[in-house]
Amino acid sequence: MTIALQIDSVSHQYGQRTALDNVNIGLVEGQFNALLGPNGAGKSTLFALLTRLYRVQQGEIRLGDDSINRNPRALLARLGVVFQQSTLDLDLTVMQNLEYHGALHGLSTREIRRRAAAELEWLGLADRTKDKVRSLNGGHRRRVEIARALLHRPDILLLDEASAGLDVASRQAINKAVRQLCEERGLTVLWATHLLEEISLDDPVVILHRGRVLAQGIGRDVCQQSDETSLDALFDRLTSAKEVTA
């Protein structure tokens, strides 16, 4: 099992409040890695550190030989990101959104359009390139964001609550599409969610609660080690125990 991205002893505070407490996580290369935690667990803070929105206060984040402390630009160039809140420009067309993003990564207009056409075709949006994003439903907007995140051919795709606010069918479709990226392209994915139904027992799983990693490993193994029959039961036990003792 090869580790693609390593998060070592990362802690983060907002004033006196600890958002992350000595977090250690290794993303399994080419796999759909699930970061599971309730709202307020620290998932979005971790994503902010991974994407350099916040400076790492303590610890280190490494992707191969690239460290976010020593060489953040090189590391960030290897990441694709879909944030919880949409960052698309609603008044631009689908293609214009992708062209702007690709230009920021130094791609030529010709190359952007070639890559964008391929990604949108794969995501079932080939006929929407000239439509303004405002006209798209929530599921299609998420697909555009995924296409945008893939334009510069990242090694790792980060998705923070990517299915939030979508209907069940759209959530399932987005989850399936992202899993295909792992299977067909060998992409490493970090999928942050609080929805247990989005996670498989075969996935590498991290359970984060109140800034601490409470369990980590292949879902099935983590359950067996904890004498639980399902991730739902394990998650409920770990998080409710923390609520009681906190």
N, C-alpha and C positions, 0 to 999 in steps of 0.2 A: 504494500500500500504506500504510494508515493504522496507526500504532502506538497501541495502546490503553493499555498500561502500560509505563513505561520504568524500567529499573534501570540507574543510572549509577554507575560506579566504586565498587561496593559491595565492601568487604572486611570480614572478621570473623575474630576470633581467640579461641581458648580458651586463655588463658594464653600460652604460647609457640608453640602450634600454630595455623597458619593454616588455617582451614576454607574461606574464600572469599578470592580474591586478585584485586582490581580487576575484578570481574564487571560486564560491560555486556550487557544483554539488552533487546530490544524485542519485546513481544508483539503480533503482528499482529491487528488488530481483526476479530472475527467468525470467527476461524480456530481450528482445533485445533492449538495450539502444543505441540510435544513437547520436554520437557527430558530428555535422554537421558544417563545416566551410570551407572557401576557403583556398587555399595554403597560408601559412604564418599566419594563424589564431591563432596558438599556440597549435594545436592539438599534434604535435610531442613532443613539450616541456612538455606538460602535461603527455604524455606517459613516457617520460624520468624520470619525477618525480615519477610517479606511480611505475616504475620498478627500482628505485634507481640508475639510471644512473647519475642523478643529485641529489644533496642534496636539500631538501626542505628549501628554504631561509626564507619563511614566510608562516604561516598557518599550517594546519594539514591534514593528510590523515588517515582515520580510516576504518578498516574492522572489525566490531564487537568490541571486546575488544582489538584488536591489532592496534597499532599506528605505522606508518612508522617512526615517530620520536623516539619513545621509544623502539620499538621492531621490527625493519625492517625485520629481518630474518623470524619471524613468519608470518608476513603479506605477504612477497614475496612468501613464501611456498604455499600460498593459491591462487596465481595468475598463470594463464597460459597466455603466450604472443605470438602474431604473429606480428612481426615488419614489417614496410613497405618494408625495404630492406631485402632480403632473407639472413638468417644466416645458411643455410644448407651447409654442406661440399659436394661439387659437385663430388668429387672423391671417396666418400664413398657410399655404397649401402644405400637404404632406411632404412633397418633394422639396419645397423651400425650407422646411424645418430640417430635413436631412442634409441639404446642401450647406446650410449654415453650420451645422455640427461638424460635417466633414471638413469644411474649410478651416475650422479651429484646430483640426488635427493635421493640417497641411496637405490634404488630399486635393487633387485637381478636380475641377467641375466634371470633367469627363469620367474620371474614376469614381467619383461620388455617385454619379447617375448610374453607372454600370453596377456598382455594388448595391445601391439602393433598390434598383429594379429587381435584382436577384433576391434580396431579403424580403421585399414586399410581395414578390411572387410566392415565395415560400410561406409567408404568413397570410396569404389569401387576400392581399390588398393591392394587387397589381392594377386594378381598375380605379383606384382612389388617389392616384398620385397628384392629380390636379385639384382635388377637393380641399377646401379649407378644413383645417382640423376641427373647427367649431361645429362642422356638420356631422362629425363622426360620433358614434356612441362610445360609451366608456371602454368596452372591450376592444374596439378598434383603435382607440387612442393608445391603449396599453401596447397593442401590437406595433404601432408606429414607434413608441418609445423603445421597444425591444429592437426593432430594426435600426433605429438610430444608435443604440448602444453597441451594436455589432459592426457598424460601418468601418471602424478602424481596426477590426480583427483582434479583439482583446483576448488575452489568455484566460481571464476570469470575468464572469458576469455576476454582478451584485444586484439583487432585487429586494428592495425593502417594502414589504407588505404590498407586493405587486398586484394582488387580487382584491385589495381593499375597495369596497364600494361597488364591486361588480356582482351581477347575478350569478347564480350557481353554474349555469351553462358556460358563461364567459370565464369564470374562475377555473373551471375544469379544462377549458380549451387552452388558456394561457399556461396552466401548469403542465399540460401535455406537450405543448410546443417547446417549453423550456427544457423538459426532460429529453425531448428529441435532440436538442442541441448537444446534450451530454453524450447521448448514444451515437449520433451520426457524426459529430465534429470533435468529440473528445473535449468539449469545453468544460471547465470547472465552474460550477455555479454555487453561489451562496444565496439561499432563498429564505428570507426572514418572514415569519408568519406567527400568528397566534391561533391559527385554524388547524386543528389536529387532522382533519380529513384531507389536508393537502400533503400529508407526509406518509411515506411507506415504511414498513418495518425494515426494508432493505436499504434505506437511506442512511448515510452518516448523519447523525443527529447531535445537536448541542441544545441542551435545555438551559436557558438563561433566565434568572429571576432575581430582581432587586440587585442587578449588577454583578451577580456571581454565577459562575458555571456550576450547575447542580448535577449534571450528567452529560456524558459525551461518549460517542461510539456508534456502531451500527445499531439501528433502532431495535432490532430483534435481540441483539446481545445485551444491550442496556436493560431491556425489560427482563431478560432471564437473570441477569446479575442482581436485579432488584426484586426478584420474585413477583413480578407483575406480568399479567397476561397481555397487556396492551399499552401503547404509548399514552392513550387517554388516561388510564388508571395511574400510570407512573407520573404523568404530568400533574394530575389532580393531587396525588399524594405529596409530591415534592413542593408544589406551590402553596397548597393549603397548610402544610406544616410550617412553611416559612411565614405565612400570614399569622399563624397562631403565636409563634415564638417571637415575631418581630416587635 
